[in-house]
Amino acid sequence: MGIIKPLRRQNQTGVIEFVLLGFSVDANRHTFLFALGLFVYLLTLAGNLAIITLIQIDQCLQTPMYFLLGNLSFIEICFTSTTVPKMLWDLLLGDKTISFIGCALQMYFSITLGSTECVLLSAMAYDRYAAICHPLRYTLLMSQKIRWGLLASSWAIGNFNSIINTALVFSFDFCHSNKIKHFFCDIPSLLQLSCSDTLVSQWVTFTISGGIMIATFSLILLSYILIVSSVLKIRTAQGRIKAFSTCASHLTVVGIFFGALIYTYILPSSNHSVEQGHIASVLYAIITPMLNPLIYSLRNKEVHGAVWRAFSKKWW
């Protein structure tokens, strides 16, 4: 159980560790959830590492699109590794405690990686816009300098958002309880435990985090409006299908990831239950990282070709 250590501070108590209650399921199902979670985690690591390796070793994948995709896979590995190992540990051993500092670090990394992924997904939408709407200027619009600038901006925005929110949340007093109704340290769950006035934090989260989500989603939407407008001008149906097929994978990832994020952080918490919030968190923190390599590789002929060439070199 968690420990609440009394402090001499106006009859308040300071939490020195938290208890992650996780999923509200029968303890008899923990073994099944552990096995399922471990399988998903290993599949996520294997799939995303495979994407990164293929991009590094195959010359045909040395393009801006796959440069961004490789970095997305790296973010997915880090993102899922921030929350899933601790969740598996809790399910296996029943030790659901996490230190105050450990909780702060988990929140910092999860917000950083989540925000960075938002911006990177918008950069990938810009890449598709440049490739489809301005094919003759594509190499200029997605030059090495620009793609590295997009990547650096993604990490800078993610870190800025995380530093502000994490510092603000963990400056509050936690005296109501130390039991977090979640499987990882998240902003909404921690704000429920605070006995401080959290109105400022809620506005900061809505303004900065919500602003990043809305801005990046709007840029993605704008990119695809321009893409659709350009594609509809293509005379042949085959040409239109080919153009749209290059965007389908990205749109699928965007839909799952942003849908779950907006549900968790933008919509009022009164509109959904704790269990629904857990499902949304599982979607963007666990399911999306696992689906990313599958979605981008199943119908991608360039990835299929890279896999074939890699195995051909190994066996022949």
Residue pairs with C-beta under 8 A, 6 or more apart in sequence:
1 19
1 97
2 15
2 17
2 18
2 19
2 97
2 178
2 179
3 16
3 17
3 178
4 13
4 14
4 15
4 16
4 178
5 13
5 14
5 15
5 16
6 13
6 14
7 13
7 14
9 173
12 173
12 175
12 195
13 175
14 173
14 174
14 175
15 100
15 174
15 175
15 178
15 193
16 99
16 100
17 97
17 98
17 99
17 100
17 103
17 178
18 97
18 98
18 99
18 100
18 103
18 178
18 179
18 180
18 185
19 96
19 97
19 98
19 178
19 179
19 180
20 86
20 87
20 90
20 96
20 97
20 98
20 180
20 182
20 183
20 184
20 185
21 96
21 179
21 180
21 181
21 182
22 87
22 90
22 91
22 96
22 182
22 183
23 33
23 183
23 278
24 274
24 275
25 33
30 91
30 92
30 94
31 91
33 91
34 88
34 91
34 92
37 84
37 87
37 88
37 91
37 286
38 88
40 84
40 286
40 287
40 290
41 80
41 84
41 85
41 88
41 286
43 290
44 76
44 77
44 80
44 84
44 286
44 289
44 290
45 77
45 80
47 290
47 292
47 293
47 294
47 297
48 73
48 74
48 76
48 77
48 289
48 292
48 293
49 73
49 77
50 293
51 69
51 70
51 73
51 292
51 293
51 296
51 297
51 303
52 70
52 73
52 74
54 61
54 303
54 306
54 307
54 310
55 61
55 62
55 66
55 67
55 69
55 70
56 70
57 310
58 306
58 309
58 310
60 302
60 305
60 306
60 309
61 302
61 303
61 306
64 127
64 138
64 142
64 147
65 124
65 127
65 128
65 131
66 302
67 147
68 120
68 123
68 124
68 127
68 147
68 150
68 151
69 124
69 296
71 120
71 151
72 117
72 120
72 121
72 124
72 292
73 292
73 293
75 113
75 116
75 117
75 120
76 117
76 288
76 289
76 292
77 289
78 109
78 113
79 110
79 113
79 114
79 117
79 285
79 289
80 285
80 286
80 289
80 290
82 106
82 109
82 110
82 113
82 184
83 106
83 110
83 183
83 184
83 285
83 286
84 285
84 286
86 98
86 106
86 184
87 183
87 184
89 95
90 96
90 183
98 106
98 185
100 170
103 170
103 180
103 185
103 190
104 166
104 170
104 185
106 184
106 185
107 162
107 165
107 166
107 169
107 170
107 185
107 186
107 187
107 190
108 162
108 163
108 166
109 162
110 184
110 185
110 186
110 285
111 158
111 161
111 162
111 165
111 166
111 187
111 209
112 155
112 158
112 159
112 161
112 162
113 158
114 158
114 261
114 284
114 285
115 157
115 158
115 161
115 162
115 209
115 212
116 154
116 155
116 157
116 158
116 159
117 154
117 158
117 257
118 158
118 212
118 213
118 216
118 217
118 257
118 258
118 261
119 153
119 154
119 157
119 158
119 212
119 216
120 150
120 151
120 154
121 216
121 220
121 250
121 253
121 254
121 257
121 258
122 216
122 217
122 219
122 220
122 223
123 150
123 151
123 153
123 154
124 250
125 219
125 220
125 223
125 224
125 250
125 254
126 150
126 219
126 223
127 142
128 223
128 224
128 227
128 246
128 247
128 250
129 223
129 224
129 226
129 227
130 137
130 138
130 141
130 142
131 138
131 142
131 246
132 227
132 230
132 231
132 243
132 246
132 247
133 226
133 227
133 230
134 141
157 212
160 208
161 208
161 209
161 212
164 204
164 208
165 187
165 201
165 204
165 205
165 208
165 209
168 200
168 201
168 204
169 187
169 190
169 191
169 194
169 201
172 191
172 194
172 195
172 196
172 198
172 201
173 194
173 195
173 196
174 190
174 193
174 194
174 195
175 195
176 192
176 193
176 194
176 195
177 193
178 193
179 193
180 186
180 189
180 190
180 193
181 189
181 192
181 274
182 189
182 277
182 278
182 281
183 278
183 281
184 281
184 285
186 264
186 281
187 201
187 205
187 209
187 265
188 264
188 265
188 269
188 277
191 198
191 201
191 202
205 265
206 265
206 266
209 265
210 265
210 266
213 258
213 261
213 262
213 265
213 266
214 266
217 254
217 258
217 262
220 254
220 258
224 247
224 251
227 243
227 247
230 243
231 240
231 243
231 244
232 240
234 240
234 243
245 299
248 299
249 295
249 296
249 299
249 300
252 291
252 295
253 288
253 291
253 292
253 295
253 296
256 283
256 284
256 287
256 288
256 291
257 283
257 284
257 288
259 283
260 280
260 281
260 283
260 284
260 288
261 280
261 284
263 272
263 276
263 277
263 280
264 277
264 280
264 281
264 284
269 277
272 280
296 303
297 303
297 304
297 307
